[in-house]
Amino acid sequence: MRLTLRQLQIFLAVCDCGSTAAAAEAVALSQSATSAALNELEDVLGVPLFDRVGKRLQLNDDGRWLLPQARQMRDAAVSIVEQYRQPGAASAAGLLIGASTTIGIYVLPRILGRLPALQGVCAPTLMIANTAAVAAAVADFSVDVGLIEGPCHLAEVQAEPWLGEELIIVCAPGDRLAARRSKVPLSALRSAGWLLREPGSGTREAVEQALLPHLQALRPAAQLSNSEAIKHAAAAGLGIACLPRVVVQDLLETGRLHELRTALPPLQRHFYLIHRRGKVLSSRLAGFLQACRDFS
């Protein structure tokens, strides 16, 4: 395919100016180069696009047929250039975003909802998985950025502390611990059955970091692959759980879960923004990261 945007640009300039001499001045080329490009375009298409009337060029029917298509292609090319001239614009257009489960369900949709609406091929592609899987995807360039719920231990990944989140301990309203009027002692928490996420989960690591210094060990009642399953298992009386308040707030409000007052200090974990070390941050990626930082 020998058709070029430059040829179409010159064709449009001749249409607007009426001669190759005037068009050459408009596109900053010599008249000979302008005439040569117009001749090349006509050779590619196999038809003349202008009627030559003295020194003037009058658009013929083939030229009129090409005119709207040429304008459309020129405008599309201008649009492509302009979208890269907006440094730091907050947008997720075309990004590959990895998010660990809790963030992907409860936080990321709210961040994306604050950004310009996107459709079709410009929309971001989202990967929702546990923290270890998201970190691995960032490390091998499968995603552009990761939003994770625990520390990242991969040397090739750069991590930035992001949001703080409150963790609370919950159980079914009918659990024996829910009936206690005083704070639940550490001894009772040590003997309780715990509902836990799988190894590699940011929530699992955060819970262990928060609880093990005080309880030494957690007695598993069950291991489940997402926090939604854990909170419903806790509501069904299968054990107690340590989960982010945002995850269990709906069942607390309806009375299906009970928040335990314990002898533990306040529990909190941090979310992290991660990307591959050495990765070039596009203006869209930099803008998306800033939108995450500004989120509260």
BELBEL-V520600 format. One record per pair of residues at least 12 apart in sequence whose C-alpha atoms are under 7 Angstrom apart, sorted by the first residue. I is the first residue (numbers start at 1). J is the second residue. D is the distance in whole Angstrom. If there is no record, write none. Layout:
[[I | J | D] [I | J | D]]
//
This chain:
[[2 | 44 | 7] [3 | 41 | 7] [3 | 44 | 7] [7 | 37 | 6] [7 | 38 | 6] [7 | 41 | 6] [8 | 70 | 6] [9 | 74 | 7] [10 | 23 | 7] [10 | 34 | 7] [10 | 38 | 7] [11 | 38 | 6] [13 | 26 | 7] [15 | 59 | 7] [18 | 56 | 6] [18 | 57 | 5] [18 | 58 | 7] [19 | 55 | 7] [19 | 56 | 5] [19 | 57 | 6] [20 | 34 | 6] [20 | 35 | 6] [49 | 62 | 6] [49 | 63 | 4] [50 | 63 | 6] [87 | 283 | 5] [88 | 283 | 5] [88 | 284 | 6] [88 | 286 | 6] [88 | 287 | 4] [89 | 283 | 6] [89 | 284 | 6] [89 | 287 | 5] [90 | 115 | 7] [90 | 284 | 6] [90 | 287 | 4] [90 | 288 | 5] [90 | 291 | 6] [91 | 115 | 6] [91 | 116 | 6] [91 | 284 | 5] [91 | 287 | 6] [91 | 288 | 6] [92 | 124 | 6] [92 | 284 | 6] [92 | 288 | 6] [93 | 118 | 7] [93 | 122 | 5] [93 | 123 | 5] [93 | 124 | 6] [93 | 284 | 7] [94 | 122 | 5] [94 | 123 | 6] [94 | 124 | 5] [95 | 124 | 5] [95 | 125 | 6] [95 | 144 | 7] [96 | 124 | 6] [96 | 125 | 5] [96 | 126 | 6] [96 | 143 | 5] [96 | 144 | 5] [96 | 145 | 7] [97 | 125 | 6] [97 | 126 | 5] [97 | 127 | 6] [97 | 143 | 6] [97 | 144 | 6] [97 | 145 | 5] [97 | 146 | 6] [98 | 126 | 6] [98 | 127 | 5] [98 | 128 | 6] [98 | 134 | 6] [98 | 143 | 6] [98 | 145 | 6] [98 | 146 | 5] [98 | 147 | 6] [99 | 127 | 6] [99 | 128 | 5] [99 | 129 | 6] [99 | 134 | 6] [99 | 146 | 6] [99 | 147 | 5] [99 | 148 | 6] [100 | 128 | 6] [100 | 129 | 5] [100 | 130 | 5] [100 | 131 | 5] [100 | 134 | 7] [100 | 147 | 6] [100 | 148 | 5] [100 | 149 | 6] [101 | 128 | 6] [101 | 129 | 6] [101 | 130 | 6] [104 | 128 | 6] [111 | 292 | 7] [111 | 295 | 7] [130 | 200 | 7] [130 | 201 | 5] [130 | 202 | 7] [131 | 148 | 5] [131 | 149 | 6] [131 | 150 | 7] [131 | 200 | 6] [131 | 201 | 5] [131 | 202 | 5] [132 | 200 | 5] [132 | 201 | 6] [134 | 146 | 6] [135 | 152 | 7] [138 | 275 | 6] [138 | 276 | 6] [139 | 156 | 6] [139 | 157 | 6] [139 | 276 | 6] [144 | 275 | 7] [145 | 274 | 6] [145 | 275 | 5] [146 | 273 | 6] [146 | 274 | 5] [146 | 275 | 6] [147 | 272 | 6] [147 | 273 | 5] [147 | 274 | 6] [148 | 202 | 7] [148 | 271 | 6] [148 | 272 | 5] [148 | 273 | 7] [149 | 202 | 5] [149 | 203 | 6] [149 | 270 | 6] [149 | 271 | 4] [149 | 272 | 6] [150 | 202 | 4] [150 | 203 | 7] [150 | 205 | 7] [150 | 206 | 6] [150 | 270 | 6] [150 | 271 | 6] [150 | 272 | 7] [156 | 276 | 6] [156 | 277 | 6] [157 | 274 | 7] [157 | 275 | 6] [157 | 276 | 5] [157 | 277 | 5] [158 | 274 | 5] [158 | 275 | 6] [158 | 276 | 6] [158 | 277 | 5] [159 | 272 | 6] [159 | 273 | 6] [159 | 274 | 4] [159 | 275 | 7] [160 | 272 | 5] [160 | 273 | 5] [160 | 274 | 6] [161 | 270 | 7] [161 | 271 | 6] [161 | 272 | 5] [161 | 273 | 7] [162 | 270 | 7] [162 | 271 | 5] [162 | 272 | 5] [162 | 273 | 6] [162 | 293 | 7] [163 | 270 | 6] [163 | 271 | 5] [164 | 268 | 7] [164 | 269 | 6] [164 | 270 | 4] [164 | 271 | 6] [165 | 244 | 7] [165 | 268 | 5] [165 | 269 | 5] [165 | 270 | 6] [166 | 244 | 6] [166 | 245 | 6] [166 | 267 | 6] [166 | 268 | 5] [166 | 269 | 7] [167 | 242 | 6] [167 | 243 | 5] [167 | 244 | 4] [167 | 245 | 6] [167 | 267 | 5] [167 | 268 | 5] [168 | 242 | 5] [168 | 243 | 6] [168 | 244 | 6] [168 | 245 | 6] [168 | 267 | 7] [169 | 241 | 6] [169 | 242 | 4] [169 | 243 | 6] [169 | 259 | 6] [169 | 260 | 6] [170 | 240 | 6] [170 | 241 | 5] [170 | 242 | 6] [170 | 257 | 6] [170 | 258 | 5] [170 | 259 | 5] [170 | 260 | 6] [171 | 234 | 5] [171 | 235 | 6] [171 | 237 | 7] [171 | 239 | 7] [171 | 240 | 5] [171 | 241 | 7] [171 | 257 | 6] [171 | 258 | 5] [171 | 259 | 7] [172 | 234 | 6] [172 | 235 | 5] [172 | 236 | 6] [172 | 237 | 5] [172 | 256 | 7] [172 | 257 | 5] [172 | 258 | 6] [173 | 256 | 7] [173 | 257 | 6] [173 | 258 | 5] [175 | 237 | 7] [178 | 258 | 7] [178 | 260 | 6] [183 | 261 | 5] [183 | 262 | 5] [183 | 263 | 6] [184 | 261 | 6] [184 | 262 | 4] [184 | 263 | 6] [185 | 262 | 6] [185 | 263 | 6] [186 | 215 | 7] [186 | 263 | 6] [190 | 215 | 6] [190 | 217 | 7] [190 | 218 | 6] [191 | 219 | 7] [192 | 219 | 7] [193 | 219 | 5] [193 | 220 | 5] [193 | 221 | 5] [193 | 239 | 5] [193 | 240 | 6] [194 | 218 | 7] [194 | 219 | 6] [194 | 220 | 5] [194 | 221 | 5] [194 | 222 | 7] [194 | 239 | 5] [194 | 240 | 5] [194 | 241 | 6] [195 | 220 | 6] [195 | 221 | 6] [195 | 222 | 5] [195 | 223 | 6] [195 | 230 | 6] [195 | 239 | 6] [195 | 240 | 6] [195 | 241 | 5] [196 | 220 | 7] [196 | 222 | 6] [196 | 223 | 5] [196 | 224 | 6] [196 | 241 | 7] [197 | 223 | 6] [197 | 224 | 5] [197 | 225 | 6] [197 | 226 | 6] [198 | 223 | 6] [198 | 224 | 6] [198 | 225 | 6] [206 | 269 | 6] [207 | 242 | 7] [210 | 267 | 6] [221 | 239 | 6] [231 | 248 | 7] [235 | 256 | 6] [235 | 257 | 5]]
//
